[in-house]
Each structure stands twice: as structure tokens, then as C-alpha cells.
Amino acid sequence: NLAERRAIDAALAPAFFDALTSMSSDFQRHRVLSRVARESEGDPGLLDRVVEAAGGMRSNLERASILSEILARYASDGPVPSAFLKAVLGISSGFQLRRVLRVLPRPPGTSISPSS
């Protein structure tokens, strides 16, 4: 049972994420990545791998959804990793992009207003 042990350990991660890229369905990839993120116990290295995998998703909806989920797993007081921002900027739908940008932490008194 994955819930009883660490979802992905350091030795298994490269093979796991390589295999994940062979999935053709972004919906199924989202389901797997969501489970890994939930069970990551806040491990920033593992979350970074999940973000990298999410960045390869073609579906704007699935990419935006998993990135929003992942953001909640990162420590709230730390900076958002550059890989996360790169994955966000790969979203080509203005609606989905705004959905993710709304949940990004930002300094008080600032706003994010994408043009699309």
C-alpha cells in the first residue's frame, strides 16, 4: 500500500518518471502525479520531479490542475521553484493560466494580471 510507505524513493524516482513520460493520456498522468504529490510528505526534490513531469503535459486543463495541487504541497514560506514557474508559463490557455496565477503566493500589494 503506497499510503503506508514513501511513494517514490530516490533510487526509484528516475525510472518512475521516465516511465511516466510514456503515458499518452494527460488525464492519467495527472492522476499519477497527484497521488505522488499527496504522498510526497513535502519532499521538495520529489515535488520538483512532479513539477517537471507536469511541465510535459499538453493539456492546459490537466497541467493547470496538477500545478495548483502541487503548489499547496510546497512550503508556504519558501520561494516558488523556477521549474514550477516555467511549467506555469507553458500554459497557453489564458483562463487556465489565470487559474494557476491566482493561487501563486505574491508579496503584499502586488497583483498578477496576464494579458490573455
C-alpha positions as CSV (number, residue, x, y, z in Angstrom):
1,N,0.0,0.0,0.0
2,L,1.5,3.3,-1.1
3,A,0.0,5.1,1.8
4,E,2.0,3.0,4.2
5,R,5.4,3.8,2.7
6,R,7.2,6.6,0.9
7,A,5.6,6.9,-2.5
8,I,8.8,7.2,-4.5
9,D,12.3,6.9,-3.1
10,A,15.4,8.4,-4.6
11,A,16.6,5.2,-6.2
12,L,13.2,4.6,-7.9
13,A,12.5,8.2,-9.0
14,P,14.4,8.3,-12.3
15,A,12.9,5.1,-13.6
16,F,9.5,6.0,-12.4
17,F,9.5,9.5,-14.0
18,D,11.0,8.1,-17.2
19,A,8.1,5.6,-17.4
20,L,5.6,8.3,-16.7
21,T,6.6,10.2,-19.8
22,S,5.4,7.2,-21.9
23,M,1.8,7.8,-20.8
24,S,-0.1,9.3,-23.6
25,S,-3.1,10.4,-21.5
26,D,-2.6,13.7,-19.6
27,F,-5.6,12.8,-17.5
28,Q,-4.0,9.6,-16.4
29,R,-0.6,11.3,-15.9
30,H,-2.4,13.9,-13.7
31,R,-3.9,11.1,-11.6
32,V,-0.5,9.6,-11.0
33,L,1.3,12.9,-10.3
34,S,-1.5,13.9,-8.0
35,R,-1.0,10.7,-5.9
36,V,2.7,11.1,-5.8
37,A,2.4,14.8,-4.7
38,R,-0.1,13.9,-2.0
39,E,2.3,11.2,-0.6
40,S,5.5,13.2,-1.0
41,E,5.4,14.4,2.6
42,G,6.6,17.8,1.4
43,D,9.8,16.4,-0.1
44,P,11.0,19.3,-2.3
45,G,13.1,17.1,-4.5
46,L,10.2,14.8,-5.3
47,L,7.8,17.7,-5.8
48,D,10.3,19.2,-8.2
49,R,10.3,16.0,-10.2
50,V,6.4,16.1,-10.2
51,V,6.6,19.7,-11.5
52,E,9.0,18.7,-14.3
53,A,6.7,15.9,-15.3
54,A,3.7,18.3,-15.2
55,G,5.6,20.6,-17.5
56,G,5.5,18.0,-20.2
57,M,1.7,17.8,-20.2
58,R,0.0,19.0,-23.4
59,S,-3.5,19.6,-21.8
60,N,-3.8,23.1,-20.4
61,L,-6.6,21.9,-18.1
62,E,-4.6,19.0,-16.7
63,R,-1.4,21.0,-16.4
64,A,-3.1,23.8,-14.5
65,S,-4.9,21.4,-12.2
66,I,-1.9,19.5,-11.2
67,L,0.2,22.6,-10.7
68,S,-2.4,24.1,-8.5
69,E,-2.4,20.9,-6.4
70,I,1.4,20.8,-6.2
71,L,1.6,24.5,-5.1
72,A,-0.3,23.5,-1.9
73,R,2.4,20.9,-1.1
74,Y,5.4,23.3,-1.2
75,A,6.3,25.1,2.0
76,S,4.3,28.3,2.1
77,D,7.2,30.4,3.4
78,G,9.7,29.5,0.7
79,P,10.2,30.7,-2.9
80,V,8.3,29.0,-5.7
81,P,10.8,27.0,-7.6
82,S,11.8,28.2,-11.1
83,A,10.7,24.8,-12.6
84,F,7.3,25.5,-11.3
85,L,7.1,28.9,-12.9
86,K,8.4,27.5,-16.2
87,A,5.7,24.9,-16.2
88,V,3.1,27.6,-15.4
89,L,4.3,29.8,-18.3
90,G,3.9,26.8,-20.6
91,I,0.1,27.0,-20.2
92,S,-1.3,28.5,-23.4
93,S,-4.9,29.0,-22.3
94,G,-5.5,32.4,-20.7
95,F,-8.2,31.0,-18.5
96,Q,-6.1,28.1,-17.1
97,L,-3.1,30.4,-16.7
98,R,-5.1,32.9,-14.6
99,R,-6.5,30.0,-12.5
100,V,-2.9,29.0,-11.5
101,L,-1.6,32.5,-11.1
102,R,-4.4,33.3,-8.7
103,V,-3.1,30.7,-6.2
104,L,0.6,31.7,-6.5
105,P,1.9,33.5,-3.4
106,R,3.0,37.0,-4.0
107,P,4.2,39.9,-2.0
108,P,1.6,42.1,-0.3
109,G,0.3,45.0,-2.5
110,T,1.2,43.2,-5.8
111,S,-1.1,41.7,-8.4
112,I,-0.7,39.4,-11.4
113,S,-2.8,40.3,-14.5
114,P,-1.9,38.2,-17.5
115,S,-2.9,39.9,-20.8
116,S,-4.8,36.9,-22.2
